[in-house]
């Protein structure tokens, strides 16, 4: 396997991360799950993912998942100290992969980045900010919660610029553009540096997910 996605931890965070990625286009057969629990791996394989039982802080376990060939690595362990060790080992095996790690506490995010994570998502901090927003502005809290739920209501989607949009400003697109990804830079929609959209740009947009049509009754 090559250029696949390795997910360390098949708890609530790991499952949610995989399902969100698959809903955005990632193929299940390109996902390998690592978890120390045999039941967790059985659940992962039942959903259509490849599975490896073992301790992801060990390089031999990561090699079984072919981390050295992976394009993306998601680290969703229950403990921050475990996450740091996994990041260090995974980065040694694969200097090029995109590594996204979850941290329970915000104070541990810098350590995870120093260890080699490209992005760190702080679960406790994110939950706290959402609760605070919901208290002060219930409507804004509902919208943010909606955005965090993949596949219903509003979704955040990254997509390429179309030919019809090239040469226009972000405000002239049909979708609500939040940011423009140009090369390695992420620019706000109203950043003067954006100017007009280029074909090589990618757009981060907010779109409404159409409700699923009820399936026809079986006869």
C-alpha positions as a Python dict, from the first residue, in 0.01 Angstrom:
ca = {
    (1, 'X'): (0, 0, 0),
    (2, 'X'): (121, 351, -81),
    (3, 'X'): (-2, 707, -17),
    (4, 'X'): (-268, 569, 218),
    (5, 'X'): (-402, 708, 546),
    (6, 'X'): (-298, 558, 880),
    (7, 'X'): (-524, 626, 1177),
    (8, 'X'): (-387, 555, 1525),
    (9, 'X'): (-671, 495, 1768),
    (10, 'X'): (-1023, 377, 1687),
    (11, 'X'): (-1205, 550, 1969),
    (12, 'X'): (-1459, 829, 1927),
    (13, 'X'): (-1205, 1073, 1777),
    (14, 'X'): (-1048, 821, 1543),
    (15, 'X'): (-1380, 691, 1412),
    (16, 'X'): (-1513, 1042, 1359),
    (17, 'X'): (-1195, 1147, 1176),
    (18, 'X'): (-1212, 849, 939),
    (19, 'X'): (-1581, 885, 865),
    (20, 'X'): (-1542, 1255, 798),
    (21, 'X'): (-1247, 1193, 564),
    (22, 'X'): (-1434, 916, 381),
    (23, 'X'): (-1740, 1137, 343),
    (24, 'X'): (-1508, 1393, 181),
    (25, 'X'): (-1379, 1139, -74),
    (26, 'X'): (-1122, 916, 98),
    (27, 'X'): (-1167, 549, 0),
    (28, 'X'): (-1207, 298, 283),
    (29, 'X'): (-959, 57, 129),
    (30, 'X'): (-694, 330, 159),
    (31, 'X'): (-730, 350, 539),
    (32, 'X'): (-528, 145, 789),
    (33, 'X'): (-629, 159, 1156),
    (34, 'X'): (-388, 84, 1442),
    (35, 'X'): (-527, 15, 1788),
    (36, 'X'): (-405, -195, 2083),
    (37, 'X'): (-751, -346, 2128),
    (38, 'X'): (-853, -648, 1922),
    (39, 'X'): (-1222, -552, 1953),
    (40, 'X'): (-1152, -204, 1817),
    (41, 'X'): (-969, -349, 1516),
    (42, 'X'): (-1251, -599, 1460),
    (43, 'X'): (-1493, -305, 1453),
    (44, 'X'): (-1266, -117, 1210),
    (45, 'X'): (-1236, -410, 968),
    (46, 'X'): (-1614, -462, 989),
    (47, 'X'): (-1651, -106, 857),
    (48, 'X'): (-1422, -183, 564),
    (49, 'X'): (-1084, -54, 685),
    (50, 'X'): (-757, -243, 712),
    (51, 'X'): (-650, -307, 1071),
    (52, 'X'): (-337, -366, 1275),
    (53, 'X'): (-349, -469, 1642),
    (54, 'X'): (-62, -326, 1843),
    (55, 'X'): (110, -41, 2025),
    (56, 'X'): (166, 244, 1776),
    (57, 'X'): (459, 380, 1977),
    (58, 'X'): (656, 79, 1847),
    (59, 'X'): (820, 119, 1508),
    (60, 'X'): (755, -246, 1412),
    (61, 'X'): (380, -193, 1458),
    (62, 'X'): (388, 124, 1249),
    (63, 'X'): (579, -62, 978),
    (64, 'X'): (305, -328, 966),
    (65, 'X'): (69, -44, 874),
    (66, 'X'): (330, 73, 618),
    (67, 'X'): (353, 415, 779),
    (68, 'X'): (675, 476, 586),
    (69, 'X'): (467, 478, 263),
    (70, 'X'): (165, 667, 399),
    (71, 'X'): (54, 1004, 269),
    (72, 'X'): (-141, 1102, 581),
    (73, 'X'): (-127, 998, 947),
    (74, 'X'): (-403, 1076, 1197),
    (75, 'X'): (-312, 1028, 1563),
    (76, 'X'): (-616, 1004, 1791),
    (77, 'X'): (-488, 839, 2108),
    (78, 'X'): (-646, 875, 2452),
    (79, 'X'): (-330, 1018, 2615),
    (80, 'X'): (-118, 1314, 2508),
    (81, 'X'): (209, 1151, 2616),
    (82, 'X'): (127, 851, 2396),
    (83, 'X'): (46, 1083, 2107),
    (84, 'X'): (387, 1251, 2140),
    (85, 'X'): (568, 916, 2123),
    (86, 'X'): (363, 808, 1821),
    (87, 'X'): (433, 1136, 1642),
    (88, 'X'): (808, 1106, 1707),
    (89, 'X'): (824, 748, 1581),
    (90, 'X'): (600, 808, 1280),
    (91, 'X'): (796, 1117, 1177),
    (92, 'X'): (1122, 925, 1193),
    (93, 'X'): (978, 657, 966),
    (94, 'X'): (813, 901, 727),
    (95, 'X'): (952, 1258, 696),
    (96, 'X'): (705, 1352, 420),
    (97, 'X'): (363, 1243, 547),
    (98, 'X'): (104, 1492, 667),
    (99, 'X'): (59, 1425, 1040),
    (100, 'X'): (-248, 1551, 1226),
    (101, 'X'): (-264, 1477, 1598),
    (102, 'X'): (-529, 1526, 1864),
    (103, 'X'): (-435, 1669, 2204),
    (104, 'X'): (-656, 1656, 2510),
    (105, 'X'): (-492, 1961, 2666),
    (106, 'X'): (-395, 2280, 2481),
    (107, 'X'): (-67, 2310, 2674),
    (108, 'X'): (57, 1990, 2504),
    (109, 'X'): (-3, 2116, 2149),
    (110, 'X'): (341, 2285, 2115),
    (111, 'X'): (514, 1964, 2222),
    (112, 'X'): (327, 1764, 1960),
    (113, 'X'): (429, 2016, 1694),
    (114, 'X'): (790, 2004, 1806),
    (115, 'X'): (772, 1624, 1783),
    (116, 'X'): (674, 1644, 1417),
    (117, 'X'): (297, 1698, 1389),
    (118, 'X'): (190, 1933, 1110),
    (119, 'X'): (-141, 2014, 1274),
    (120, 'X'): (-266, 1968, 1631),
    (121, 'X'): (-635, 1968, 1720),
    (122, 'X'): (-707, 2038, 2086),
    (123, 'X'): (-1023, 1848, 2181),
    (124, 'X'): (-1074, 1998, 2528),
    (125, 'X'): (-1005, 2352, 2405),
    (126, 'X'): (-1235, 2315, 2105),
    (127, 'X'): (-1517, 2179, 2322),
    (128, 'X'): (-1469, 2461, 2573),
    (129, 'X'): (-1478, 2731, 2305),
    (130, 'X'): (-1793, 2580, 2156),
    (131, 'X'): (-1965, 2574, 2498),
    (132, 'X'): (-1864, 2934, 2566),
    (133, 'X'): (-1990, 3044, 2227),
    (134, 'X'): (-2318, 2856, 2282),
    (135, 'X'): (-2373, 3035, 2615),
    (136, 'X'): (-2307, 3386, 2483),
    (137, 'X'): (-2451, 3339, 2134),
    (138, 'X'): (-2681, 3036, 2106),
    (139, 'X'): (-2740, 3085, 1732),
    (140, 'X'): (-2367, 3098, 1658),
    (141, 'X'): (-2315, 2789, 1873),
    (142, 'X'): (-2579, 2598, 1676),
    (143, 'X'): (-2414, 2693, 1346),
    (144, 'X'): (-2068, 2588, 1468),
    (145, 'X'): (-2205, 2257, 1594),
    (146, 'X'): (-2373, 2206, 1256),
    (147, 'X'): (-2044, 2268, 1074),
    (148, 'X'): (-1873, 2008, 1292),
    (149, 'X'): (-2125, 1739, 1199),
    (150, 'X'): (-2025, 1586, 867),
    (151, 'X'): (-2292, 1501, 614),
    (152, 'X'): (-2586, 1712, 734),
    (153, 'X'): (-2684, 2079, 733),
    (154, 'X'): (-2376, 2291, 662),
    (155, 'X'): (-2036, 2147, 573),
    (156, 'X'): (-1689, 2293, 517),
    (157, 'X'): (-1547, 2170, 187),
    (158, 'X'): (-1213, 2228, 13),
    (159, 'X'): (-1234, 2217, -365),
    (160, 'X'): (-1045, 2339, -674),
    (161, 'X'): (-1128, 2662, -854),
    (162, 'X'): (-1339, 2605, -1165),
    (163, 'X'): (-1263, 2759, -1505),
    (164, 'X'): (-1571, 2979, -1473),
    (165, 'X'): (-1443, 3116, -1140),
    (166, 'X'): (-1087, 3184, -1256),
    (167, 'X'): (-1027, 3559, -1285),
    (168, 'X'): (-1307, 3646, -1045),
    (169, 'X'): (-1296, 3752, -681),
    (170, 'X'): (-1392, 3503, -405),
    (171, 'X'): (-1716, 3697, -348),
    (172, 'X'): (-1824, 3627, -707),
    (173, 'X'): (-1846, 3251, -664),
    (174, 'X'): (-2171, 3065, -602),
    (175, 'X'): (-2041, 2918, -274),
    (176, 'X'): (-1957, 3101, 46),
    (177, 'X'): (-1576, 3117, 37),
    (178, 'X'): (-1396, 3123, 371),
    (179, 'X'): (-1034, 3098, 256),
    (180, 'X'): (-821, 3063, -56),
    (181, 'X'): (-537, 2810, -57),
    (182, 'X'): (-260, 2938, -286),
    (183, 'X'): (53, 2729, -286),
    (184, 'X'): (148, 2681, 78),
    (185, 'X'): (-44, 2988, 195),
    (186, 'X'): (-397, 3001, 336),
    (187, 'X'): (-546, 3342, 267),
    (188, 'X'): (-868, 3488, 405),
    (189, 'X'): (-1136, 3549, 142),
    (190, 'X'): (-1096, 3927, 184),
    (191, 'X'): (-714, 3931, 193),
    (192, 'X'): (-592, 4188, -66),
    (193, 'X'): (-319, 3939, -163),
    (194, 'X'): (-585, 3713, -317),
    (195, 'X'): (-680, 3960, -590),
    (196, 'X'): (-862, 3732, -832),
    (197, 'X'): (-886, 3353, -825),
    (198, 'X'): (-638, 3142, -1019),
    (199, 'X'): (-694, 2795, -1163),
    (200, 'X'): (-424, 2654, -935),
    (201, 'X'): (-600, 2787, -623),
    (202, 'X'): (-819, 2580, -394),
    (203, 'X'): (-1122, 2718, -211),
    (204, 'X'): (-1238, 2642, 140),
    (205, 'X'): (-1614, 2692, 125),
    (206, 'X'): (-1926, 2650, 336),
    (207, 'X'): (-2195, 2457, 152),
    (208, 'X'): (-2533, 2315, 242),
    (209, 'X'): (-2563, 1939, 226),
    (210, 'X'): (-2886, 1834, 55),
    (211, 'X'): (-3105, 1611, 273),
    (212, 'X'): (-3090, 1245, 189),
    (213, 'X'): (-3384, 1123, -12),
    (214, 'X'): (-3576, 842, 157),
    (215, 'X'): (-3507, 512, -8),
    (216, 'X'): (-3786, 355, -208),
    (217, 'X'): (-3979, 87, -19),
    (218, 'X'): (-3887, -267, -107),
    (219, 'X'): (-4160, -474, -267),
}
